[in-house]
Each structure stands twice: as C-alpha cells, then as structure tokens.
C-alpha cells in the first residue's frame, strides 16, 4: 500500500470571481466543479484542475465572502509547488504573471510568486515519469503549462515529531525535513520549513488542508494506519466525488486522505465540467434555498 501523491489542496478565498479570473484565466487551469462547501452549503467550493479533473492537479477553494487575509504560521501549508517541463516554462510564466501585475522571483531554480490574495506558489522544473496533468488554455501552450502538483511546504517547529505518523502512512524520508508519498502511478513531496514568529491566522489566501490520494479499496485501511500512527481520524465521509477521512498530523497541518474516484464526471459530462452549480444528491433539496444566495461566476474559459 502506498498513497498516490497529493490528491488535492484546499484553500480559502474572499472573492470567488477574482479567484476564478486568476486560476482559470491567468494560470490556465480548468474550473472542473462549481459546488458548495458540504460542511457549510451556503458558500461556494470551487475546483480547478487539468482538463480531466484529475487528482494530483486539483486546487480547490472555499469562498467566504469578505473574509480578512490569512497568515501562514506553524501548522500550516504555506506554499504549493507545481511541476513544469522546462526552464522555458519558467520564462513564459515570469512574463505572463508580470503582464497581469503579479510579481515573481527566481529561487532555488524555480519561480516563486503569490496569487492576488497572498497564497504562495512555486513552479519547479521536475523530471518524473508521472503523467503530466495539463489543462487546455488558448494562451498557454501545452508544453509550457502547469503539469500537476509536486509538493507542499509546511511550517513546523518540530518536524521529527511527525515521523511516526508519516512512516505509518508509508511516506518515505528524503532528508530530515522532506518526505515523499509515492504510489505506482504518482508521487508528491511533503516539505517542512521553520515557522515564522507570527501565529497562524486562517483567512483569504491561506491553505485549509492537503489531501493525499488513496485507491477506493484501500481507503479504510489507511484510516487504520493513521490510528496506528497516533492520529485521530474522522469516520469515512462520503463527499460524492470522492470519500474522505481527516486528521491533524503532529505539526498541526490538517491532512485528508481522499479516494481516486468516483470523480467529477459522476454528475456532469467531461465536456461540461464546471459549467453549472453541481450539488451532490444529499444537497439537491437545498438548491432553491442556496443557489439564489451565491453570486454568479463568469468563467473566463467559456
């Protein structure tokens, strides 16, 4: 049993339209699901990914309109690292981001920047056998596009405290501050960095949780392994598009283990992903109450 790298990363936005404009417009991702936060169905849950809505490329956002800016601290994921294919990709993105008023800097061979709400990203030239997870965008050539997640960077004052749980979850140590979850098809890194002095504040531009990918048939066993590693996971929760368990690892970062399937085409055809408000069957009875209170979103792709 091995986890298949990063399944998705979920963050917070204060403005769904601006969020869509940046990720579907500037960054070239596809809005593959427009739904609601199942724990608070009065607000949007937006999913951006590659053309097929694949796990491993799926960046999601809860919209809490007008929420103040967040600040990453100990126990938070604070940077998302994406794969790109070449240094020509870094040049392309440096120019494209700059043209949209987004400052960036070269660091460690990659390109670092933040979205308009302060969520930090890095583009890294990575050579792996994993399938590149690419979205179609008329202004972003496929060979220069984002190719899925490579890593998440978390703040921790004591990375060693997390070792027992990460080992129980079959992460492999890379060095004293880095671990890899790699399955038969895909892998992803979990990197620790020293935290800032300021305490964490959850808000716009902050990461809510990171999810790791499990096959459907192994999901219950991953829950057992998390318990054996000292975690206190939730029961399995059916999110309709996948099944989930949640727990905090010792650094304080909220982990999810999510299944590879059923997937986003369970209620929309692939060609029309993200075009309408999708509600799982258990929430469909709320549509008349919820939909009028959600601000319409214009998708730059369509």
N, C-alpha and C positions, 0 to 999 in steps of 0.2 A: 504493500500500500504506500502510495506517495500522493501528495497533493499536486495538482496540475498548475502550479504557479498562482498568480494573482487572478482571481475571478472578476472582481470589480472593486472600485474605490468610490466611496460616497462622501460628498462634501456638502456645504451649505452655501446658498446664495440668497441675497436680499431682493433680487430682481430677475425673474425668470426670463423676460425678454432680452435683457442685456446679456444674460448668461447664454442664451441660445445664439445671439448675434456673435458672441465671441467663439464659442466652441463649434457650432455648426457653420458659422460664417468664416471667421479668421482661421481657426485651427483645422478646418476641413473634415471634422468628424460628422457622422450621420446621427441625427436625432432619431433613435430607433424605438423609443417608447415614451409616450406622454401619458402619465398616470398620476396617481395620488400616493402620498405617504400612507402606507397601510396602518401605521400607528397613530396617524393624525390626518384622516382623509379630507380635511379642509384645505390642504396645501398640496401643491404640485410635487411630484417626484419625476424628474427628467433623466433620461438615459441617453448618453452619447457613446457611440462605438464605431466599429468598422462597418462595412457595407452589409454584413450579415448579422450584426448584433452579437458578435462573438464575445464570450467570456475571454478575458485577457486583454481587452481593449475598452472595457465598459466603465466609463466615468459617469457617475450619477450625482444628482443634486436634489436636495430638499430645498424648496423655496419657502422661506419665512419672510414675507414682505417687510422691508424696512428694518430688519434685524441689524444691530450695530456690527461693525467689523470685528472679526475674531482675532485672536493672537495665539500662535502655537507656543506651547511650553512643554514641560516634562509630561510624558504620557500621551503625546500627540504625534501622528504622522504630519510632517511639515513640508515634505517635498515629494513630488511624483516624478519618476524618471521614465521617459518614453524611449523606445528604440527608433532609430533612423538608420538608413542604409549606408550613408557616406558623409564625408566632410562637405561635399557639395550640398547635401541636405541642410547642414548647419548654416551654410552661406545663404541658402534660399530662405530659411526661417528667420535668420537675423534680418534680412531685408524685408520680408513680409511683415514681421512683427513691428519693425520700425515704421513701416508705411502706415500702420494702424495705431501708431502712437505708443507702442509697447517697448520699453527699454529692455535690452538683454545684454548679457556679458558672457564671454568665453571663460570657462573654468573647468579644470581637470580634463580637458579635451572635449568637453561638451558645451552646450549653450543653455544658460540659465535665465529665467525670466519669471514674472508673476502675472497672473491674469488681472483684469481690472479691479478685482476685489482683494487681491493680495495673495491668492493661492499660488504657491511656488511650484514651478516645473523645471525640469531639465531634459534636454534632448541629448542622447548619448549614441555614438556610433557603435553598434553592437553586432558582432557576427555570431549567430547561433543558428541551429538547424530548425528552430521553431518556425511555424508558418507565419509569414508577415500578415498582420491583420490591418488591412488598408481600406479606407473609405474613399468613394469616388467624389471628387470635387473639381469643378471646371477650372479652378485657378491653382490647383495643387497637383502637379504631375505625380503619377503613382510611384515613380522611383524616388521621389523626394518626400513622400507623405509619411506621417506617423505610422508605425508598424506594430503598435501594441505596447503594453507595459513592460518595463524591465525591472523596476524596483520601486520600493517606497522607503523613505528615510524618516526615522522616528527619533524623537528626543528621549533619552533615558539617562538617569544619573547612575544606574547600576545595571548595565546590560547583562552581567553574569547571572543576575537573579532570574533571568528569563530562560536560562539554558535548559533547565529540567523540562519545562513545558514544550519548548521548541523541539527538543530531542524526542519527546513523546509524540509530537506531531510529524516526526520524520523530516524536519528541516536538517540540512547538513551545514556544519560550520564552514565558513570560508576563511575567516580570521576571527579575532576576538570581538569584533564589532559587526560582523556580517554573517548572515545565514541565507541559505538557498532552499526553496521548496521546488523540487523538480520531479515531475512525473514522466510518463512515457512520451508525452506529446509536447509538454510546455513546462517552462520554469520561470521563477521570479525570485528576486532578492529582497531581503529584509535587512536594512542597514540602520545601525544605531549611531547617533551623534550626541555630543554633550549638550545638555539643555541650557537655554538662556536663564538669566536670573529671574526674569518676569514670569509670573504664573500664567497658566493657560487660561484663555477666555474663548469659549466656543461662540462663533458668530459667522458672519459672512466671510467667505474665503478660508474657512477652516475645514479640516477633514474630520468627518464624523466617525468613519470606520473603514477598515480594509478587509476585504473578503478573499478567502483562499478557496481554490476550486477542488471539488470532490466529485467523483462519479456518483451516480444515484445509488448504486448498490453498496457503496462503502460508507455512505453518509452516517448512518447510525454508529458504525464502528469508530468513526472519527470523534463522535461525541464521547464514546467510552474512553478513547485515548486522551482526550482533553481532560476528562475527570482523573484519569491515572496520572496525568502530568500536574495535577494540582489546581486545575481550573474549575469553575462552577458554571458550566454552560446551561443555557436555556433548553427547554424541550425543543424538539424539531418543530419549526414553524413553516407552514406551507404558504409561500409567497406567490403561488400560482405559476410564475415564470421560473421559479427555482425553489428549493427548500433550503432552510437556513437554521443554523444554530449560532448563538452569540455568547461571547465571554470576554473578559479582560485578561490580557496577559500581564505578567508582573510589573512591567513598566507602566501600565495604565492604559495602553493602547487597546481600543475595542476591536477585537477580532470577530469575524464571521467566517464560518465555513459554509459555502453555498454550492449547490449541485449544478452540474453541467446538464441542464435541461429541467423541465421541458423546453424552455426557450421562449423567445419573444414572438415567434410565429404561431404560438398556440391560439392567439386570438386575432391576429392580423396577417395577411399575406406578406411575404418578404418585400414585395414591390411597394407596399403601402405602409411600412413600419413608421410609426411616429406621426402619422397624419391626423389622427383623431385622438380624443381622450379615451384611453382604454381603462376600463375598470374590471378587476377580477370579479368572477361571479358572486362572491360573497359581499361585494361592494356595489354591485349594479343597482340594487334597490335605492342607493343613495344618490344616483345620478341627478335626479331632478332637484335635489337639495344642494349638491356640491357644485355641479357644473356652472350654474349662474354666478357663483361667487369666485370663480377662478378667472383671472384676467386672460383674455385671448392672447395667444402667442403667434406671431408671424415667423414662419420658418424661412430663413434666407435661402435654403436649398430649393424650396418649392416656389 
